[in-house]
């Protein structure tokens, strides 16, 4: 069960003009709770004008081997008007305490032999940095191709960290950098990594059909284009893993499904259950939160997957889903923040 704890800020490192890395100290009694897989994220919480504001940020430090981590590091990029990112860049200092949820997320890669690749854009480098550093350190029979897209070299997050990895593992890490708004002296021409460009580029970089796992992370347009390129090149859907960081409003509009006049949701959470009426227009997560404020959530936008629950009975429609893999939805999992009842009774299990 995800829980919040107060963690002290041990370091604030400026990465670019609009991004920082926050290092959080984990006390010994909480280290087991903050044990994480490479690629998972944290939800950070603060109260603004009496309103609970949560944002998810991927852990960029390597996953711990053995006991839980003594520190956690996340990257935060400024979002225009962002309630948390503005606070992080302008106000957070060493010694401050932040409310931090225990790790969550399934955009992960347990270290194993094989060939892997990632296509990332902007701040999408953060979970992949943890994945790559953990994989190459623990598994000498693994190789990784990292294809990253950024606007300019000055806006590139974790530039030095990725360069250090390349120096440490020159034979096993292939690094390809594309800048969309700046010409490079060497390497690929500038421009966006869209579906058409990736379709021609990827076979020239590596044997696409021999990659055991593809990891796509960043803005919706980049991830969608990369997935379509890979599928067009014959890559099985099961080998493609994705995490969306930015989704424009109105993307993937909800299907029109009539809602029942009256409906209830039964939810099991942390071993306890309850049944409550769903008010008109609200999501199942909102219904549960009115009665169980400890229900897990972070973004409420169908992106992070923190509110994933198993649909025990009934039917729901999801407005958007950018977090669950097709295997998860086929197995019966839904995003509570995006789910609305289609039947009069719906039962969810947050503990599965």
LOLOLO-606282 format. One record per residue (C-alpha): x, z, y. Coordinates in steps of 0.02 Angstrom, whole numbers, plus 32768, in hexadecimal, padded with zeros to 4 digits. Last residue first. Example, Ala and Ser with C-alpha at 12.3 -4.5 7.8 and 13.67 -1.06 7.14 Angstrom:
! residues 2
82AC81657FCB 826781867F1F 
This chain:
! residues 352
7F287ED37EB3 7F0B7F657F2B 7EAB7F087FB2 7E177EEB7F3D 7D837E907F8A 7CCB7E8A7F5A 7C4B7E197FAC 7B8F7E2B7FAA 7B117DBF8006 7B707D207FDE 7BD07CB08058 7C2D7D4080A6 7CB47D1E8129 7D707D1D8107 7DF87CFC8188 7E387DAD81A0 7E1A7DD580E8 7E927D4E80B0 7E5D7D1E8000 7E9F7D317F4E 7E3F7CEF7EB6 7EC57CA57E44 7EA27BF87E8E 7EC47C417F3A 7F6A7C877EFE 7FA37BE87EA5 7F797B837F42 7FF57BEE7FA3 7FAE7C698020 7FEC7C7880D2 7FAC7BE8813D 7EF57BFF8113 7E6F7BE18195 7DB47C0381A7 7DA47C4780F7 7CFC7C3D80A2 7CC37CC7802E 7C6D7CD67F85 7C3A7D6C7F1E 7CA37DD47EA7 7D517E1C7E94 7DA17DB87F21 7E537DFA7F21 7E987E297FCB 7F1D7DE68041 7F1D7E3F80EA 7FDB7E308104 7FD47D7280E9 80387D4A8187 7FDE7CAD81C5 7F217CBF81B7 7F137CF1826E 7EF07DAB8263 7FAC7DC38282 7FCF7E6C8232 7F577EB181B1 7F497F3C8131 7EAB7FA9812E 7ED58057816F 7E47805381EE 7DCB805F815D 7D18805A819D 7D217FE68232 7DBC7F9A81E2 7D587F628149 7CDC7F0181B1 7D657EB4821A 7DC17E80817B 7D227E2F8138 7D1B7DC481D4 7C987DE1825A 7C147D65828E 7B7B7DD0826E 7BA57E7E8230 7BD77E97817B 7B847F30812D 7BF77FAD80D5 7C277FDE8024 7CB780547FFC 7D4E80677F8A 7DE580D77F76 7E8580B57F15 7EEB807B7FAA 7E6280017FDC 7DCD7FC67F78 7D4F7F667FDE 7C957F477FCB 7C537ECE804B 7B9C7EBE807A 7B2F7E2E80B1 7A927E0B8114 7A557D658159 7ACB7D0880E4 7B4E7C988135 7B3E7BDA8139 7BE07B7D8112 7C2E7B0D8197 7CE57AF7816A 7D5F7B4881E1 7DCB7AE08253 7E7D7ABA8218 7ED67AD182BF 7E607B0B8347 7EDD7B808396 7F8F7B478379 7FEB7B9182E5 80987BDE82F6 80FE7C34826F 80C37BDE81D1 81137C10812C 812C7B9480A0 815F7B867FEB 816F7ADD7F93 81A37AD97EDC 80F07AF17E9A 80B77A5C7F02 812279E97E98 81A0797E7EF7 817E78C37EE3 81CA78817F85 811D78767FD3 8103792D7FA9 81A579558004 817678F1809E 80C8793F80A3 811279ED8097 818F79C88122 810879868195 809A7A1F8179 812C7A968194 81647A3F8234 80B57A35827E 80897AE98252 81217B3482A9 81A97B82823F 81D27B998187 81E37B2780F1 823A7B658054 82597AE77FC7 827F7B247F17 82D67AE27E7D 83247A4A7ED2 834E79C47E51 82CB79447E8A 830D79447F3C 83C0791A7F0C 841079467FB3 843079068063 8404784C805A 836578727FF8 833078EA8084 83497877811A 82D077E780FA 8237784F80D3 827078D08152 8266785181DE 81B9781781AF 817378C68199 81B57908823E 825C79588266 825D79408322 82E878E7837E 83A278EC839B 841A78828334 846778D3829A 851879168293 85A179148314 85A8792083D2 84F6795F83D1 846D791B8443 83F079988487 833379A38487 8301799F83CF 83A079E98387 83BF79CF82CD 84367A3C8267 84647A2081B1 84BF7AAA8152 84F17A9B809B 851A7B458050 85707B4C7FA5 861C7B027FC7 86377B4E8074 85F77BFB8041 86487C7580BC 86607BF68148 85AC7BB98136 856E7C6C8135 85CF7C9081D4 85827BF68227 84D47C3681F9 84F87CDF8249 85457C8E82E3 84AC7C228308 84317CAD82E6 83AD7C608359 83CA7BB383A2 838D7BA38456 843A7B80849E 84587AF98419 83BC7A9F8454 83097A858416 83267AC38365 83177A7982B6 83687AC2821B 83927A748174 83DF7AF580FF 841C7AB58056 843D7B417FD9 84A37B507F3A 84967BD77EB4 850F7BFB7E26 85687C877E84 84C67CEC7E90 84CC7D8E7EF2 851F7D5F7F97 84D97CAD7F9A 84267CE67F7B 84267D797FF4 846F7D168086 83FB7C828066 83597CE58056 837D7D5880E9 83A77CC48158 830C7C6C8114 829E7CF98156 82E37CE48208 83027C278211 824B7C058236 82747C4182E6 82957B8B8315 826B7B118289 82977B2281D2 82AE7AAE813E 82F47B0C80A9 834C7ADB8009 83727B237F5D 83E17AF47ECB 83EA7B697E36 841E7C137DF8 83AC7CA47E2A 839B7D1A7EBE 82E37D497ED8 829E7CCD7F58 82147D077FCD 81857CC98039 81157D4B7FE6 80FC7DC48077 81037E7E809A 81817F0180D0 81497FB18109 80F57FB381B2 815B7FE2824C 8127805082DD 81B980488356 822C80D08398 82A080B6842B 835680EA8417 839F80428447 832B7FE784BE 82857F8D84BB 82487F598568 82667EA28595 827F7E4284F4 82157EAD8481 818A7ECA8500 817C7E0F8521 81787DF18465 80EE7E71844D 80657E3C84C5 80977D8484C1 806B7D2C8564 80E47CA0853C 81317CC98494 81DF7D14849A 823D7D0A83F5 82597DA6838C 82D77DAF82FD 82D17E3F8282 83577EB2823D 833D7F4381C4 83B57FD481AE 83E080558128 83947FE380A5 834C801F7FFF 83BB80507F6C 84077FCB7EFB 841D7F207F49 83CB7F177FF3 83837E728031 83F17E1A80B0 83C37E2B8168 83477DB281B9 82A87E16819E 82187DAD81DB 81B07DE6826F 80F67E0C826B 80947E418305 80187ECC831F 7FBB7F0483BC 7F3F7F9683AF 7EDE7F9E8452 7ED4803784C2 7F207FDA8555 7FAE7F9F84E4 7FD380048447 80697FD183DE 80857F8E832E 810E7F3082D4 80E67ED58232 817D7EB481C3 81AB7E188161 81E67DDF80B6 82637D528099 82E17DAC802A 82817E357FCC 826E7EDD801F 82937F978008 823F7FE9809D 81E0806B8036 828080987FD6 82DC80B28078 825D812A80C1 82AE81D28094 835B819180C2 832B81658176 831A80AB819F 836F80748240 83247FD98291 838E7F4882D1 83327ED8834C 836E7E258365 83447DD4840A 82F97D318448 82D47CD284E9 837D7CBB853D 83CE7CB48492 84067D32840F 84077DD38475 842C7E658402 83C87F078407 840F7F8F8398 83DE8031833E 8323802E8368 82D880C88315 825080B68292 81A08101829A 814280E481F8 80AE807381CF 8069805D811F 80497FCC80A8 800080008000 
